[in-house]
């Protein structure tokens, strides 16, 4: 008779132990966007709440921005990189299928024999990855895990598209997940609606693009790279009608009430969506609401950790506060959980 299969040593509670972000060097005000889309600063701010956004330079890549954010998160957590057993990296703008950005990041951090993979869940990617990493630590598959949300959406941005050009931007955020004396990451509320894939999508796949390139080379014509396209009204209607339940489920799953929430940190999609959610969720007046979109734009999978860092850096929230996270977007997909806010790195 063979011996039974061993059970992994599990962890009762996990928490976010440290947070770090990377913001591109170049900050782009609305004045640089408006001419190409025949718009105005007032129109952009009224429609989205955005005043400026970060555009990555040629040397600010998916991996380099992830590396900078990850190093800050590790510094804040006090965890040695060698202790990281898994990297879960969320992005929708890595323009190659392999190797994964997570695997390259592990090597750049000097981590050997580390599970590493990318998650493509659009603007919900960070919360999807957070739930996955927390599960890996709970199960004993990794003692510590690194979660990264990173985007270079400007690589997929048509500067003349009035629906997208003023919204999307670049950046990275990272957190370290590990064992905790008390629970710091609540059960996830997540799901998707594939019937609305056209609401936010890439307008052509790379196979179609390569065919266009080949035809252009043969005929002397031109080809246009794939771009993000969005039906803003459809996304807005879905968000304000569906996400209230998703937020309430995340709060209920954690065993807390809206009155227990010190900070609300939704995906920084649009200030009007955030305002609509705040109205229906009826948080106490003292609950702070993230508004990093005004300075950073919509950075998709990176937006929640970047917004979290901005609240902590500004002092509007502090480590130990209870926060509701809610990511949502392309898919259409959503994911959210209640968390205890972590420390941030001392370095800028």
C-alpha positions in Angstrom: 0.0 0.0 0.0 1.4 3.4 -1.0 1.7 6.3 1.5 -1.0 9.0 1.3 -0.4 12.3 -0.4 0.8 14.9 2.0 -1.3 18.0 2.6 0.4 21.4 2.3 0.9 23.4 5.5 -1.8 26.2 5.3 -1.9 29.7 6.6 -5.0 30.9 8.5 -4.7 34.6 7.8 -3.0 36.7 5.1 -2.5 40.4 4.7 -1.0 43.1 2.5 2.5 43.7 4.0 3.8 46.4 1.8 2.9 48.7 -1.2 4.9 50.4 -3.9 4.1 52.2 -7.1 5.8 53.7 -10.1 4.5 56.8 -11.9 5.9 57.7 -15.3 8.2 60.7 -15.4 6.1 62.5 -18.0 2.9 64.1 -16.8 0.6 65.1 -19.7 -2.0 67.8 -19.1 -5.3 68.0 -20.9 -3.9 70.8 -23.0 -1.7 68.3 -24.8 -4.7 66.1 -25.6 -7.5 68.4 -26.7 -6.4 69.5 -30.2 -6.1 65.9 -31.6 -9.6 65.0 -30.3 -11.2 68.5 -31.0 -12.1 68.9 -27.3 -11.4 71.1 -24.3 -10.0 70.9 -20.8 -13.4 71.6 -19.4 -15.0 68.8 -21.4 -12.4 66.3 -20.3 -12.6 67.2 -16.7 -16.4 67.2 -16.7 -16.7 63.9 -18.4 -13.9 62.0 -16.6 -12.4 64.1 -13.7 -9.0 63.8 -15.4 -6.6 66.8 -15.3 -3.3 65.1 -16.1 -2.0 61.6 -16.8 1.3 59.7 -16.9 2.7 58.6 -20.3 5.7 56.2 -20.2 8.8 57.0 -22.1 10.6 54.5 -24.3 12.7 53.2 -21.4 9.7 52.9 -19.0 8.6 49.4 -20.0 6.1 47.0 -18.5 9.0 45.2 -16.8 11.0 48.3 -15.7 7.9 49.9 -14.2 7.0 46.7 -12.5 10.5 46.3 -11.1 10.5 49.8 -9.6 7.1 49.3 -8.0 8.0 45.8 -6.7 11.2 47.0 -5.1 9.3 49.6 -3.2 6.7 47.1 -2.1 9.4 44.7 -0.9 11.1 47.6 1.0 7.8 48.6 2.7 7.1 44.9 3.7 10.5 44.1 5.0 10.3 40.8 3.0 13.5 39.6 1.3 13.0 39.0 -2.4 14.3 35.4 -2.0 11.3 34.7 0.2 8.8 35.4 -2.6 7.3 32.1 -3.8 4.9 33.5 -6.5 4.5 36.5 -8.7 1.0 37.3 -10.1 1.2 40.1 -12.6 -1.9 41.8 -14.0 -1.6 43.6 -17.4 -3.5 44.0 -20.6 -0.7 45.8 -22.5 2.2 43.3 -22.7 2.5 43.1 -26.4 4.2 39.7 -26.5 2.7 36.3 -25.5 5.8 35.0 -23.9 7.8 35.0 -21.8 5.4 36.4 -19.2 6.2 39.7 -17.7 6.0 38.0 -14.3 8.7 35.5 -15.2 11.0 38.3 -16.4 10.3 40.4 -13.3 11.3 37.4 -11.1 14.7 37.2 -12.8 15.2 41.0 -12.6 14.5 40.8 -8.8 17.1 38.0 -8.5 14.4 35.5 -7.5 15.0 31.9 -8.5 12.6 29.0 -8.8 9.6 31.3 -8.3 6.2 30.6 -9.8 5.3 33.6 -12.0 2.5 34.3 -14.4 0.5 37.1 -15.9 -3.3 37.7 -15.5 -5.3 39.3 -18.3 -8.5 40.5 -16.6 -8.5 44.1 -17.8 -9.2 46.8 -15.2 -10.2 44.1 -12.7 -6.8 42.5 -13.1 -5.2 43.7 -9.8 -8.1 42.5 -7.6 -8.2 39.2 -9.6 -4.4 38.8 -8.9 -4.8 39.8 -5.3 -7.4 37.1 -4.7 -5.2 34.6 -6.5 -2.1 35.4 -4.6 -3.9 35.4 -1.2 -5.2 32.0 -2.1 -1.7 30.8 -2.9 -0.4 32.0 0.5 -3.4 30.5 2.4 -3.0 27.1 0.7 0.7 26.9 1.5 1.8 27.0 -2.2 3.8 30.2 -1.4 4.8 31.7 1.9 4.9 35.2 0.4 3.6 36.4 -3.0 4.1 39.5 -5.0 1.1 41.1 -6.9 1.7 43.6 -9.6 -0.7 45.7 -11.7 1.1 47.4 -14.6 0.1 49.0 -17.9 1.6 50.8 -20.9 -1.8 51.6 -22.5 -0.3 54.4 -24.6 1.0 51.6 -26.8 -2.6 50.8 -27.7 -4.0 54.3 -27.7 -5.2 56.1 -30.8 -4.4 59.7 -30.1 -7.3 60.9 -32.3 -10.0 58.7 -30.6 -12.3 61.0 -28.8 -13.6 58.2 -26.6 -10.3 56.9 -25.3 -7.4 59.3 -26.0 -7.9 61.4 -22.9 -8.6 58.5 -20.5 -6.0 55.8 -20.6 -2.4 56.1 -19.2 0.6 54.2 -17.9 2.0 53.2 -14.5 2.5 50.3 -12.1 1.7 49.3 -8.5 2.7 46.3 -6.4 1.9 44.7 -3.1 3.5 41.9 -1.0 1.1 39.3 0.4 2.0 37.1 3.3 1.0 35.5 6.6 -0.8 37.8 9.1 -1.9 37.5 12.8 -5.3 38.8 11.8 -7.2 38.6 8.5 -6.1 41.4 6.1 -7.6 40.3 2.8 -11.3 39.5 2.7 -13.0 37.0 0.5 -13.3 38.1 -3.1 -16.5 39.1 -4.9 -15.9 38.5 -8.6 -17.4 37.6 -11.9 -17.7 38.5 -15.6 -20.2 39.2 -18.3 -18.9 38.0 -21.7 -22.1 39.2 -23.5 -20.6 42.7 -23.3 -17.2 42.1 -24.7 -17.7 44.9 -27.3 -17.9 47.6 -24.6 -14.1 47.7 -24.2 -12.0 45.8 -26.6 -8.9 45.8 -28.9 -10.2 46.7 -32.4 -8.3 44.0 -34.2 -6.2 41.0 -33.1 -2.5 40.8 -34.0 -3.2 38.2 -36.7 -5.4 40.7 -38.5 -2.7 43.4 -38.0 0.0 41.2 -39.4 -2.2 40.4 -42.5 -2.6 44.2 -43.0 1.2 44.7 -42.7 1.8 42.0 -45.3 -0.8 43.5 -47.7 0.6 47.0 -47.1 4.1 45.8 -48.0 2.8 44.1 -51.1 0.7 47.0 -52.3 2.5 50.1 -51.0 -0.4 50.8 -48.7 -0.5 51.5 -45.0 -1.4 49.5 -41.9 -2.7 50.7 -38.5 -1.7 49.0 -35.2 -4.4 47.6 -32.9 -6.0 50.2 -30.7 -8.3 50.1 -27.6 -11.9 51.0 -28.4 -14.5 51.8 -25.8 -18.3 52.3 -25.8 -18.3 54.7 -22.8 -22.0 54.9 -22.3 -22.3 51.1 -22.3 -19.6 50.8 -19.7 -21.1 53.6 -17.5 -24.6 51.9 -17.6 -23.2 48.6 -16.6 -21.0 50.0 -13.8 -23.7 52.1 -12.1 -26.4 49.4 -12.3 -24.3 46.3 -11.5 -21.4 47.3 -9.3 -23.5 48.3 -6.3 -24.3 44.6 -5.7 -20.6 43.6 -6.3 -19.5 46.1 -3.7 -22.1 45.0 -1.1 -21.2 41.4 -1.7 -17.5 42.1 -1.0 -18.5 44.0 2.2 -20.8 41.1 3.3 -18.2 38.5 2.5 -15.8 40.3 4.8 -18.3 40.3 7.7 -18.2 44.1 8.0 -20.6 47.0 7.2 -20.3 50.1 5.1 -19.8 52.0 8.4 -16.6 50.0 9.0 -15.0 51.1 5.7 -12.4 53.9 6.2 -11.5 54.1 2.5 -13.2 53.3 -0.8 -10.7 52.6 -3.6 -12.4 51.7 -6.8 -10.7 51.3 -10.2 -10.0 54.8 -11.4 -12.2 54.5 -14.5 -14.2 57.7 -14.4 -15.0 60.1 -11.6 -18.7 60.0 -12.5 -18.8 56.3 -11.9 -17.1 56.6 -8.6 -19.5 59.4 -7.5 -22.5 57.3 -8.5 -21.2 54.3 -6.5 -20.6 56.4 -3.4 -24.1 57.8 -3.5 -25.8 54.3 -3.6 -23.4 52.7 -1.2 -24.1 55.4 1.4 -20.7 55.3 3.2 -20.3 57.5 6.3 -19.1 61.1 5.6 -15.7 60.3 7.0 -15.0 57.5 4.5 -12.4 58.8 2.1 -12.7 58.1 -1.6 -9.8 57.6 -3.9 -9.5 60.2 -6.7 -6.1 59.4 -8.2 -7.7 59.5 -11.7 -7.5 63.3 -11.6 -3.7 63.1 -11.7 -2.9 59.7 -13.1 -5.7 59.0 -15.6 -7.1 55.5 -16.1 -4.2 53.0 -15.7 -6.4 49.9 -15.8 -4.8 47.1 -13.8 -2.4 49.6 -12.1 -5.1 52.0 -11.0 -6.1 50.5 -7.6 -2.6 50.1 -6.1 -1.7 53.6 -7.5 -4.8 55.1 -5.9 -4.2 53.3 -2.7 -0.7 54.7 -2.5 -1.9 58.2 -3.2 -4.3 58.0 -0.2 -1.6 56.7 2.1 1.0 59.2 0.9 -1.3 62.1 1.2 -2.3 61.1 4.8 -6.0 60.8 3.8 -5.8 57.1 4.9 -3.3 55.3 7.0 -1.9 51.8 7.4 -4.3 49.6 9.3 -7.4 51.3 7.9 -10.1 49.1 6.4 -10.6 49.7 2.7 -13.0 48.4 0.0 -11.3 47.7 -3.3 -13.3 47.2 -6.5 -11.8 46.6 -10.0 -14.0 46.5 -13.1 -13.8 46.9 -16.8 -12.9 45.0 -20.0 -14.5 41.6 -20.1 -16.7 42.9 -18.7 -15.2 41.7 -15.5 -15.2 42.8 -11.9 -13.5 41.8 -8.6 -13.3 43.3 -5.2 -12.4 42.7 -1.6 -12.1 44.4 1.7 -8.5 44.8 2.9 -6.4 46.3 5.6 -4.2 49.0 4.2 -0.5 48.3 4.3 2.6 50.5 4.9 4.2 52.2 1.9 7.9 52.6 1.0 9.7 55.5 2.5 11.5 56.2 -0.7 9.9 58.3 -3.4 
